Amino acid sequence: MRRFAPLLGLVSGCYGYYPISESGPAGRDVQMTLTDSGAVVLARQVGPFADELNGRLVSMSGNDYVLAMSSVHQRDGNETSWRGERVAVPRPLVARLEEALALRAAAIGARIVLLEGGLQSCGAR
């Protein structure tokens, strides 16, 4: 295990996205996957061909999620950084809402093994 010690620093900041309940984690970092119609409807606000919106969930009220945006991932692979601008996203336009959480210990151990073999790095898509 000592040979893995240097790699622990590489994975200590790793996180993944996990589904959340409707009660929701207001104030936490989330990733929203838009529906196809969501990408079309929100194109004027977040840019064309948006696939995923990342940021801090400000609120979940009524029919909308309000997100303080950190980035937009587009279907063509491009990503645009944001600086916390707020965007209201109607719930029907969201295909999936996931919370950013630290990777579980077993997943971190698997990443260490893969890292040692040079096969994968933390945060790779």
C-alpha positions in Angstrom: 0.0 0.0 0.0 3.0 2.3 0.5 3.5 2.5 -3.2 0.0 3.9 -3.6 0.6 6.7 -1.1 1.8 9.3 -3.7 -1.4 8.5 -5.8 -3.7 9.3 -2.8 -3.1 13.0 -3.4 -4.3 12.6 -7.0 -7.6 11.1 -6.1 -8.3 13.0 -2.9 -10.1 15.7 -4.8 -12.1 13.3 -7.0 -15.8 13.4 -7.2 -18.6 11.9 -9.2 -22.2 12.8 -9.9 -25.0 10.8 -8.2 -28.8 11.1 -8.6 -30.5 13.2 -5.9 -34.0 13.2 -4.4 -36.7 15.7 -5.1 -36.1 17.2 -1.7 -32.9 18.3 -3.3 -29.6 19.7 -2.1 -30.1 23.5 -2.5 -26.7 25.1 -2.0 -24.7 22.1 -3.3 -22.9 21.5 -6.6 -25.0 19.8 -9.2 -25.0 18.7 -12.8 -28.2 19.0 -14.9 -28.6 17.0 -18.1 -31.0 18.8 -20.4 -33.6 17.1 -22.6 -33.4 17.8 -26.3 -36.2 20.3 -26.0 -34.4 21.9 -23.0 -31.3 22.5 -25.1 -33.5 24.3 -27.7 -35.6 26.3 -25.3 -32.5 27.4 -23.2 -30.2 28.1 -26.2 -30.7 31.9 -25.9 -29.7 31.8 -22.2 -26.9 29.2 -22.1 -25.8 28.9 -25.7 -26.5 26.5 -28.5 -26.4 22.7 -28.2 -26.1 22.7 -24.4 -26.1 19.2 -23.0 -25.1 19.6 -19.3 -25.3 22.6 -17.0 -23.0 22.6 -14.0 -23.1 24.9 -10.9 -24.5 25.5 -7.5 -28.2 24.8 -7.0 -29.6 28.0 -5.5 -33.2 26.8 -5.2 -35.8 24.3 -6.3 -39.1 26.2 -6.2 -42.3 25.6 -8.0 -41.6 24.6 -11.6 -38.0 25.8 -11.7 -34.5 25.0 -10.6 -32.3 28.1 -10.1 -28.7 27.4 -10.9 -25.6 29.6 -10.2 -23.8 28.5 -13.3 -20.1 27.3 -13.3 -20.0 25.7 -16.8 -22.0 24.5 -19.8 -21.0 21.4 -21.6 -22.2 21.3 -25.3 -23.1 18.3 -27.3 -20.1 18.9 -29.6 -17.7 18.5 -26.6 -17.0 22.2 -26.1 -17.3 23.6 -22.6 -17.9 27.2 -21.6 -17.1 28.6 -18.1 -19.5 30.8 -16.2 -19.0 33.0 -13.2 -22.0 32.2 -11.1 -24.7 33.9 -13.2 -28.1 32.6 -12.3 -30.3 30.7 -14.7 -33.8 29.5 -14.0 -34.4 26.1 -15.6 -37.9 24.7 -15.9 -38.1 21.2 -14.4 -39.6 19.6 -17.5 -36.5 20.6 -19.4 -34.2 18.6 -17.1 -33.7 14.9 -18.0 -31.4 14.2 -15.0 -30.3 16.1 -11.9 -27.2 14.8 -10.1 -25.2 16.0 -7.1 -21.4 16.2 -7.0 -20.2 14.0 -4.2 -16.8 12.7 -3.2 -16.0 9.3 -4.6 -16.6 6.4 -2.3 -13.6 4.6 -0.8 -14.0 1.5 -3.1 -14.1 3.7 -6.2 -11.0 5.6 -5.0 -9.2 2.3 -4.5 -10.1 1.2 -8.0 -8.9 4.5 -9.4 -5.6 4.1 -7.6 -5.1 0.7 -9.3 -6.0 2.1 -12.7 -3.8 5.1 -12.1 -0.8 3.0 -11.3 -1.3 1.1 -14.5 -1.6 4.4 -16.4 -5.0 3.5 -17.7 -7.1 6.3 -16.3 -6.9 9.6 -14.3 -9.4 11.1 -12.0 -11.9 13.4 -13.6 -11.4 12.0 -17.1 -14.6 11.8 -19.2 
